[in-house]
Structures are given as structure tokens and as C-alpha cells.
Amino acid sequence: MRTVLTSLIILFVVLQYAVWLGDFGYVRLNQLRSTVSSQQDENKNLEQRNLRLQAEVVDLKQGTAALEERARSQLGMIKDGEQFYQVIDATE
């Protein structure tokens, strides 16, 4: 009777180890949940970025306002007939 009880206790301990610390145990499950959660957050951010880029592509293909805005802000271009005034700080 004593050996059966000892065997059952050892079996119980081994099974508990597998449940809590094994490759498919509770600790690993929590790690995977955390990884999935962070990946979902990253995917949401990338989806939002892709939507912004897609809207910008459509705007650049269909309208000239976005193209004109880019030319003005990034390249410093002006329209024909416009006057450009550059203000220089006197303290320099």
C-alpha cells in the first residue's frame, strides 16, 4: 500500500511539472499570449500606416493638391506668378 501511495505521489508531481513548467504548460501559454498580444498591436499599427500610405497614393494619383503641397514643402518650389519673400532673422 505504501509503494502504491508513493508511486501515485511521484506521478502527481511529474504531471504537475508538465502542466505548469512543460513545453505546453501554463507558463509557456502565458508567454505565447503575451507574444500574440504584442504582435497584434504591431499589426494594428502597420495596418494604420498602410491605410495612410494608400490614401496618400490615391491622392497623389487623382489630385494635384497633394503633389503641389509636397513640391512646396519638400522642394521649396513656388507657382508661376507668385512672389516669394524670405525673412532673415536680424540677430544672426
C-alpha positions as CSV (number, residue, x, y, z in Angstrom):
1,M,0.0,0.0,0.0
2,R,2.8,2.4,0.8
3,T,4.5,1.8,-2.5
4,V,1.3,2.5,-4.4
5,L,0.8,5.8,-2.5
6,T,4.4,6.8,-3.1
7,S,4.1,5.9,-6.8
8,L,0.9,8.0,-7.1
9,I,2.5,11.0,-5.3
10,I,5.5,10.8,-7.7
11,L,3.2,10.5,-10.7
12,F,1.2,13.5,-9.4
13,V,4.4,15.6,-9.1
14,V,5.5,14.7,-12.6
15,L,2.2,15.6,-14.0
16,Q,2.1,18.9,-12.2
17,Y,5.5,19.7,-13.5
18,A,4.3,19.0,-17.1
19,V,1.2,21.1,-16.6
20,W,3.0,24.2,-15.1
21,L,6.5,24.1,-16.5
22,G,6.5,21.8,-19.5
23,D,6.7,22.8,-23.2
24,F,2.9,23.0,-23.4
25,G,2.4,24.2,-19.8
26,Y,0.8,27.2,-18.2
27,V,4.0,29.3,-18.2
28,R,4.5,28.8,-21.9
29,L,0.9,29.6,-22.6
30,N,1.2,33.0,-20.9
31,Q,4.4,33.7,-22.9
32,L,2.6,32.9,-26.1
33,R,-0.4,35.1,-25.1
34,S,2.0,38.0,-24.5
35,T,3.7,37.4,-27.8
36,V,0.4,37.3,-29.7
37,S,-0.8,40.4,-28.0
38,S,2.3,42.4,-28.9
39,Q,2.2,41.1,-32.5
40,Q,-1.5,42.1,-32.8
41,D,-0.6,45.6,-31.6
42,E,2.2,45.9,-34.1
43,N,-0.2,44.6,-36.9
44,K,-2.7,47.3,-36.0
45,N,0.0,50.0,-36.2
46,L,1.2,48.6,-39.6
47,E,-2.4,48.5,-40.9
48,Q,-2.9,52.1,-40.0
49,R,0.3,53.1,-41.6
50,N,-0.7,51.2,-44.8
51,L,-4.0,52.9,-44.9
52,R,-2.4,56.3,-44.6
53,L,0.1,55.4,-47.4
54,Q,-2.7,54.1,-49.6
55,A,-4.7,57.3,-49.1
56,E,-1.6,59.3,-50.0
57,V,-1.1,57.2,-53.1
58,V,-4.7,57.7,-54.2
59,D,-4.4,61.4,-53.5
60,L,-1.2,61.8,-55.5
61,K,-2.7,59.8,-58.4
62,Q,-6.0,61.7,-58.6
63,G,-5.4,65.2,-57.4
64,T,-2.8,67.8,-57.8
65,A,-3.2,69.4,-54.4
66,A,-1.1,66.8,-52.6
67,L,1.5,66.9,-55.3
68,E,1.7,70.7,-55.1
69,E,1.9,70.6,-51.3
70,R,4.8,68.2,-51.4
71,A,6.6,70.3,-54.0
72,R,6.2,73.4,-51.8
73,S,7.2,71.8,-48.5
74,Q,9.9,69.4,-49.6
75,L,11.4,71.0,-52.6
76,G,10.8,74.7,-51.8
77,M,9.0,75.3,-55.2
78,I,6.6,78.2,-55.9
79,K,3.9,78.7,-58.6
80,D,4.3,81.0,-61.6
81,G,3.2,84.5,-60.8
82,E,3.8,84.1,-57.0
83,Q,6.2,86.2,-55.1
84,F,8.5,84.6,-52.6
85,Y,9.6,86.5,-49.5
86,Q,12.4,85.2,-47.3
87,V,12.6,86.7,-43.8
88,I,16.0,86.6,-42.3
89,D,16.4,87.0,-38.6
90,A,18.5,90.1,-37.8
91,T,20.1,88.5,-34.7
92,E,22.2,86.1,-36.7
